[in-house]
């Protein structure tokens, strides 16, 4: 669940106007609203949490925190006003404290027990400011300083105020007050030169220098792409540079390597992506990144850690090690000079080991806990996290399974005990779980020691309790207005009398409206409302307060009784006292609040057919389509070969085309097809797919074929409309209930492919009209969800004309099935097509034999 915190500059300088006449604060509000709209395009935005912080004094600077909903967030955003000083440092500190409020309670930081990348709360902090000088009540500051003292307990356990899953991005508004005559420069948006830029880079983010509205929109588009689940790590090189690689991909020892000059890839401060599990929706992992110290029972307190771990990599090429059933974690690195350098070496079968300094007990550099390796396709670089000192553990486990057959001897146990002595104590529990998953015997004692002293454990528990109290105090202050400054009260005499609330006539007017006293016009003070007329109610109409049941008029008894019954029983109401007329009455400010509606909607069920494209919500536009989800390149998931060939109409009936179609097959594993299709494939099953020519569709209607020459201008019959049944003198309505198996369907279709004598003479125009309607019905049936294909084969059975026309219809159905990735249907139709070809070949042989015999 990503957290998006917006830090809005509410200093007085945000009141300055641009050349469009709008203030900087108005532009900041519009930018937040536009960001939310862009973010809403992603289905993952349903779980987003939005927070709003300003430059006010803490804790009043928090306008929307952990408990406030989206409606409160939008209301507070619209009501922001620019006044005060540019206290950026204090506002940043309050923002990070708000994000870190529950981390000690949830144990997400896991102090002293290793850093788990899969324990994270991905947070994006977006600040919008004008980049002016930082001011305070004492002086003007040239540099950005965050207060060291934090009210949050446990903040001393981390050196920085932020964490490794929190990144800061800044939109620095530099819009001119006068329209510029120079042409706008296109390209990437540069970073700003203000004091906040360095802070952004430290957290793994960046700043944007916004000079035009177009640049602002471009920055917002970029920020939406930055909402990723991951953590920031410092990668630093240790040891010499690797040998240069020649153009042939081999090591070139004769080329000089500049090992001493600093290169950009030697030290990189980048993100590793932590992908959520596709089933549970949360990240899953097994192994931590080691701490930079050895936990000891004699440690009186935990040393403070850096927010970003420093991972050192050695440039010595090693073989990537992995054994069966041993779990490991794989994280993709964000593109950086380091990833570019590794990919340029074109060595996907070698890896570089990674270390954390002082993580081991007997080794200053520590033992390797994983490696960096380029992907096989050389498209990205991955960080593999393995058990600590895995080069020693993996051969031992391999011998345990293959040599000792899970019955280790004394020598093996001694080697394993020696390995455990080099292992940090917090690795024992995940190693024990991994061995249990592999089916190995219990080799680790159940009395596990976390390595921390009793005093440290007690201190962490005490911090957790203190954090709960501080969290309740901070959350209780959210939304409260800061106390107004006391000054000299000046009485305003311009009104010429007492205020409206204390006016005697006004109080009488309220009583008369509620029906407590009789309405009298003579007592109204018309001087106070000069220029206005008060509309009086009809004296015969009583207000519908109905405190007494006898006040209800006779003609309104039934209507009032119905309302009372519905309010009492709550049959279809959500609020007590809300009648049907006012049920759909929503204030204008709350209209279109789709975020709150999404939170109340239950999680969608999985699709019946996983091959179907995901359907986005069409809120606000029932005709909205996801252009990214068009069926353009999905077919190459199950078709081998290039997808950029276009089918020419002349090739439709050529024998070479049908031969290519029969040869374009992909053999799938039978067990995989069983799980995917929910049925047992027939003997000699081959997962045949449509040819590459048929897959090149653009979603702009029916692909070109000779069937386009048939007229589509006939009135299409409905699904249950009459069809001419071959061999009968009657009209049959609709398709009968059919529960044919796959093989029965194919036999039924092939058995009617020959030219049968018709008792009812069908003219060519009638056959053309019937075929045109069948073509339309086939397109609708293929698009339907599910895998009930009986009606498709019944429709193919009703095609009028010679064998070539029937073959064209089967090929057209294959083409439609390829557009919507109906793999099972394509396989069945391919088998039907083969039987059509064999039937056609048999007819040709019989015809030749009959001519030769005559």
Secondary structure, DSSP 8 states (H G I E B T S, - for coil): --EEEEEE--SGGGG-B-TTS-BHHHHHHHHHHHHHHHHTTSGGGGG-EEEEE-SSSTTTTEEE-SS--HHHHHHHHHT----S---HHHHHHHHHHHHTTTHHHHT-S-TTS-B-TTS---EEEEEEE----EE-SS-EESS----S--SSTTGGGBSSSS-TTEEEEEEEE---SS---S----S------STHHHHHHHHT--EEEE-SHHHHHHHHHHHHHH---EEEEEEEEES-----B-TTSSB-TTS----SS--GGGEEEEEEE----TTTSS---S--B--SS---TT-SS---B-SS-EEEEE-S-B-----TT---EEEEE-S-HHHHHHHHTT-TT-EEEEE-TT-SSS-SS----EEEEE-TTSS-EEEEE-STTHHHHHHHHHHHHHTSTT---HHHHHHHHHHHHTS-GGGHHHHHHHHHHHT----S-SS---S--HHHHHHHHHHHHHHHHHHHHHHHTTT--------------TTSSS-STT-HHHHHHHHHHTTSS---GGG--TTTTTT-------TT---TT-SSGGGS-GGGHHHHHHHHHHHHHTSS-SSTT--STTTT---GGGTT-HHHHHHHS------SSTTS------TT-TT---GGGSTTSGGGGS--S-S-----GGGTT-HHHHHHHHH-B----HHHHHHHHSS---TT---B---HHHH---SSSS---GGGGS---S----TTSEEE-TT-SSEEES-------HHHHHHHHHHT-S----SS---HHHHHHHHHHHHHHHHHHHHSSSS--HHHHHHHHT--S-HHHHHHHHHHHHHHHHHTT-HHHHHHHHHHHHHHHHHHHHHHHHHHHHHHH-
